[in-house]
Amino acid sequence: MNEQVSMTVLVVDDDAHIRSSIGKFLIARGHTVIEAANGEKAVEVVKSQAVDIVITDVKMPKMDGFEVLRRVRSIAPEIEAIVITGVKESENAFRALREGAFDFFSKPFKVEDLNVAIQRTVRYQTLRREKDRVQAWLDQFEAQERERNSLNAIIGESEVVVKMKAQIQQVAATGHTTVLIVGETGTGKELVARAVHSESDRAHGPFIPVNCSAIPGNLFESAFLGHKEGAFTDAKANQKGHFELADGGTLFLDEIGDMPLEMQVRLLRMLEERCIRPVGSSDEIPVDVRVVAATNRSLTVAVEEGNFREDLYYRLNVFVIQVPPLRERVGDILVLARHFLADYARDLRKPSMRFSKEAEEFLQRQVFPGNVRMLKNTVERAAILCVDREINADDLGFDFGERSPTAKTSSMPAESIVEQVVRSLSDEQMNWPAVEKALIQEALRRTSGNQAHAAEILGISRMVLRYRMKRCGLL
């Protein structure tokens, strides 16, 4: 035991010699000692001072040690008590433990008996304080996570955002209703899905996000259903699938529109049966899961083109939440930008920062084809580059009034790439595959074929860009 852990110890005994002996012993080991000649004085001390441990005799006039123990614990439950009993008073020792004492020793006591009792109590106090510290940190972390995933995490005051929040609350009140979230890349579809989960009765259950476009076809059933050890070559242990992991909570199927047709058939069966059979198992497992799906594509167009199953579409299209692009909520741009700036100032351990009037005007004029994600990245970069407490237009990384926030390698006018491409297409060309292909071609043209920069302009990852280039016949 580390003797240097200092505790404040209250010694209660009507025998001054015993109080003095115990006090000297404790002081010599680095503890602070307070003496009380009776129970009433001990209670007064506990009410007025911070005490870690109480050592009390049992037999005292007026108020015995058991009453002292009860009074002390009613005032400060965190205080640990050691009771002094007579050698032949085993019944008192057991009663003291039942009353909540942590330990006891007998008198006439030996120094070693006292030392062992003190060490045990100090060790327990130290461990309990560490546990309380860790628990407080975990509680704070969980509270922050709940807030981050709650409805309050959706920042915005515009009418479309207020309406969307109302829809989230409405559908969250239902138990199993399937939700389809539709919106462009970077609008915050996963944030909406997490809010549906956190506002529902399933909030204490798991939230399992799955990127449907990233699961290889040969691993699809194992990923969603799980597998048993030995079910296939690399199945070295039992593994739960996404459905079982989400049992009692929410399964979020992101990029559902990019899922290949052959996988859609199997997913539909899983959604309909509400029971799963892990690969290599003969037993069915019932699962209680709410499914929330998201897509940045028009599934009705995909159904018409034969790229998405109609039966799966109707299975998912029970309650639709449309997430508005940033260009439809321009009034929220500064609200979001200031929120992100405050977060980054805290994360970067910088003083509170603000946007200059010029920078705010510039932000409000931008279209942000990458939506909220793009705005967030823009603010993060500015927060890092800012050398004082005010962010100017130059800190945003673009030529003020002449460039789009995404252009770093080519000169681009303020009109967004989306607007230019859509405007250039004739009415008969206005379908998603044509728009998607034209967007990719224009982004590649403006970046001289640099796929990483083109992906950034479009607000998607390079991996997703290559997947879509292949689908459009550009690879």
N, C-alpha and C positions, 0 to 999 in steps of 0.2 A: 504493500500500500504506500502511495506517495504521501509522506507525512507533511509535505509543504502545502497541502490543500488546507487553507485556513477556514475554519467555521466559527460562528458565534454560538456559544453553548451557554444555556441557562441551567445552573445547578440549583435544585430546590431541595433543601433538607433543613430540619429544625436543629440539627447538630452542627454547630459552627466548625468543629474540628473536621468533620467529614467534608463540609463544603470547602474548607481551606485546602484539604489534602487533594481533593479532586481538582480544584482550581489550579493549584500549583502544577499538578501533573499535566493538565491541558495547556496551560500557558507555556510550559517548557517545550511543548510540541507545536507551538505556533498558533494556537487557537485563542480567540477572544472569549473571556469568561465573564458572565454576569451571575451574581449570587442572589438567591432569594431565600429568606428564613422560613417562609410559609407559603401556602397555596395562594392566598389573596395577593401577596406581593408578586408571585409568579405570573398571575393573570394580568396584573397591571403592567408588568414588563412586556409581556407578549402583545398587549394592546398598543404600546407606545414605541416599541423597538423591533427591529428585524432580528429574528432568531432562527437559527438553522436546526439546532438540536436542543431538546430539554432532557435533562437527567433529573429524575425525581424519586425521592423515597416514597414508600407506600404508607408507612405509619407516621402520620403527622397530626397534631391537634387541629380541630375545626374542619379543615379540608384535607382529606387524605389524597394519596397519589393518584387514585383512580379518578377522583373528581377533577384533579388538576389536569389529568390526561384528557378527560372529556371537554373541559373548558378550553384548553389550549387548541384542541383539534376543531372545535366549533369556531374559534376565532381565526386560526391559520392552519388549514388542513395539510399544508405542505410541510409543516414542522414534523420532524421525526422525534420519537420519544424513547428513552431508555429508562427502565424502571429498576430501582434498587430494592431488592427483597431480602428477607432473612434466609439463612442457610436452609432451614427446614420449612420454608414457606413456598413449596412447589406449587400449591394451589393458587397463590397470589401471582406467581410467575405466569402460569397458564392463563389466568384471568386477564393479566396485563396484556398479553398477546392478543387475546380475544377482543379487548377494548381498543386495540389498534397500536399498541406499543411495537416498535420495531425490534427491540432486544431487551435483555435484562442481565444484571449480574447481582451476585449475593454479597452481603456483608456479614461479618467483617470481610472486606474484599481484598483480593490480591491485585497487585498492580497489573499483572498479566491479564487477569479477567477483565479489568477495566479497559486495558489497552485493546483487547480483542473486540469488545463491544463497541468501542469508539471507532476502530478501524472499519468494522463491518458497516456501521452507520454512515461514516464519511464516504466510504466506497459507494454505498447505495445512493446517497445524496448526490454525489458527483455524476453517477450514471443517469439518475433520474433527471437532473438538470440538463444533461446532454441530450437525453431523449426528448425532453420538453422543447429544447432549442431546435432540434431537428424536426419535431412535429409542428412547431410554429412555422418553420420554413416551408414545410410541405403544405400546411394549410394556406399559407400566403400564396405559394405557387399554384395550388389548385384553384384558389379564388381568382388569381390572375388568368389562369387558363379558362375558367368559366366565363370570365368577363370577355376574354379574347374571342371566345366562340359564341358569345351570346348575341342577342339582337342589337345590343349597344355597340357591338364591333362594326356594324354596318353604318358607316359615317355618311351623313348627308341630310339635308333639310329640304330638298326639292320635292315637288308633289309626287313625282314618279317613285322616289325612294320611300316616301311615307306610305304610298299605296302598296308598294312591294312588302314593306314591313308588316302591314295589316294582313296581307295574304299569308305571310309566314306564320303569324300568330294563329290565323284561322286553321290552317292545315296542321299546325303543330298540335292543336287540341285533339286531333283524331289519332287513333292508335296505329293503324296499319296502312292508311291511305298512301299509295305510291305517288311520288312527286317527280315531275320532270322540270328541270331548270334549264332555261334556254337563254343564251346570251353570247356575245362575241368574246373572243379571247381577251383575258385580262380584266373582265368586268367584275369578278369576284363571285363566281358561281359556287365555288367550294365554301366560301364564307356564308353564303345563303344556306347551303346544305347543313353546315354546322349549326347555324341559327335554328333551323327547323328541328334539329336534334336537341339542342340545348333548351329550347322552349317547350319541349314535349315531356311526357311522362317517362320517356326513355333516356332522359338526360344523364341518369346515373349508370346507364349501360354503355357499351363500347360504341365508338364511331369509327368505322373501318372504311378508309378511302381506297379506291382501286382505280387505277388508270387502265381502262379497257383496251386502249390501243397499244399498250406495252406488254401484253401477255402473249407469249408465243402459242400458236395453236396446239402444239403437242403437250403443252403444260396447262391448258385451259381448265380441264376437269380437275386436275390435281390442285390447282390454285384455288378454285371455287369450292370444291367438295372435300379437299383434303385427301390423304391416302394413308394406308396401313404399311407398316414395315414390310419390305419385300414385295410390294405390289408391282414394282418395276425395278430396273437395274440400279438406279440411284436412290431408291427409297430405303434409306438406311435406318429410319425411325418413323414412328407414327407422327403425322403432321395434320393439324386442323386446317381446314380451308376457310376462305373468306366468310362464307355463310355461317359456319359454326362459330368463328371468332366474333361475328357480329350478333350472335344470339342475345336477345333482350335489348338490342340497341338498333343502330342504323347502319346500313350498307350503302355507301356512296359510290355509284358507278359513274366515274368521270369519263369524258370523251366517248360516250356510248355510241355516238354517230360514226365513229371510226372503227367500230368492231366489225371484223369480217363476217360475212353471211353464215358461214358454217358454224361459227361460234355463237351467233345469235340464236340458232335453233336450240343449241344445248342450254343457253342461258334462259330461254323462254320456258323450257321444261323445268329448270330449277325454280324459277319464280312461281310457276303454277302449282308445283307439288308441295311446297313448304316443308318438304322432307328431303334430306340428302342421304346419299349412300357413298361414303368415302371410297375412293378407288382401292380395290383389293379387299373390300369388306362386303359381307352379305347382310349386314344390319342397317336399317334405316334410322336416321336421327332426325326427330322433329326440330325445326328451328323457328323462332319467333323474331322476325326481322322486318323492319320497315326499309323499303328500297327507295332511295333517292337517286335519280339519274341526272346527268347534265350533258349538254352538247352545245357546240358553237355552230352547228349546221342546222339547216332546215330539214327535219326528219320527214316532213310531208313530201318535200322535193325528192329526198333520198328514196322514199317508198315508191314514188312515181317512176323513178329511174331504175328501180329494181336493186338498189344498193342497201335497202333496209327492209326487214320483214314487216309486213303490215300488221300481223298478229302481235308481234313484239311491240310495235309502236302503240297499238291500242292498250296493251298491257301496262305500258309505262305512262301513257298520256291520260292519267286520271285527274291530276291537278297540276296545272302548268303555272310556273312562275317565270315571268319574263324579266331578266335582269337588264336594265337600260344601259346602253353605251354612254360613255362620258360626254359625248357631244349632245346627248339629250338631257343632260343634267349639268349644264355649264355653270349654273349657280353653285354647284357643289365643289368646283375645282379648288377654290381657295380654302374652303372648309377642310377638304381632304389634305391639301398641301400643307396647311398649318398643323394639322394633326400629325402628319408624317414627320414634319420638321421637329416637332416637340419630342416625338419618339426617338428620332435619330440623335438629337442633341443629348438626350439621356443615355442612349446606348453608347455614343461616342465620348461621353463624359465631357461635353462642351457646355459652356454657358448657354442660356436660352438664346435662340436666334430668331430672327424675323426676316421677312421678305421686304425689299424696298418697294416703293410704289411702282417703279418701272418694271421690276420683276413680276409683281402681281398682275400688272396689265398684260405683260407678255404671256404669262401662263394662261390667262383667260382667253387669249386670242388663239391658242393652239387647239388642234383637233384631237390629238392623242389617239392615233389608230390602235395603239396598244392598250388604250383605256386606263383604268385605275392602276394596273400593274406598271404601266409605262410612266405614269405620273409619279408613282412611288419611287421607281428607279431614278427618275430625274431629280427628285428631292434628295434622295440618299447621296447621289453624286455631288449635288450642290452643297450639302451639309459637310461632306468630307473636304471639298475644295475651299470652303469659306474660311477666310483667315481672321475675320472679325465677327461681330454679332449680327451683321446685316448681310443678307444674300442679295446680290445684284443680278441683273440679267446676264452679265458675263459669267457669273458663277454657275449658271444653268448649262453652260457648255455649248451655246449656240450663238450665232450672230443675231442680235436683237432685231426682231421684225422681218428677218430675211430668211431664216431657216426654220424648218420643223425640228422639234426636239430630238428626233431620231436620226437626223442627218449628221454624220461625222466624217464621211469620206466623200460625199458628193453634194453638190449644191442643189437644194430642193426648195421649191416655193412653199409659201405658207399653206396653200391648198393641200389637203391630205392626199396621200396616194390612193386611198379608197375612193374619195370623191372624184379624182381625176379618171381613174379606171372605169368607175361606174358611168361617169358622164360620157366616156368615149365609146361605150357599148351601145349597139342599137337595141331596140325593144325585143327583137327576136333572140338576141344573145343573152337577155337578162335571166339567166338561170345560174344556180350556184357553181357548177363545174366551170362554166365560162368565166365567171367573176373570179373564182379562186385561181384558175390558171393565169388569167390576165394580171392579177395582183402579184403572183409569184414572178411572172416574167418582168413586170415593171420594177419590182424590188431588185431583182438580179441585174437589170439593166442599169439602174441607178447606182449600184454598188460594184459595177464592172465584174459581175459574176461571183463576188465574195459572198458565200452562203451564210457565213456567221453574221455579217452585217445585214444581209437581206432578212435573215430570221429576226434580228433585233428590230428592224423597221416594221416587220409584220407582227411583232409582239408574240412570237412563238419560239420554241427551242430549235436548234439546228437539226436535231433528230426528227422532230415533227415536220420541219420544212422538207427534209429529204424524203420522208414518207409521202408527203403530199405531192412533191415533185414527181415521184415515181408513179403515183396514182394519176397524175395529170399527163403522164407521158413525156415529162421533161428530163427524165434520167434514163 
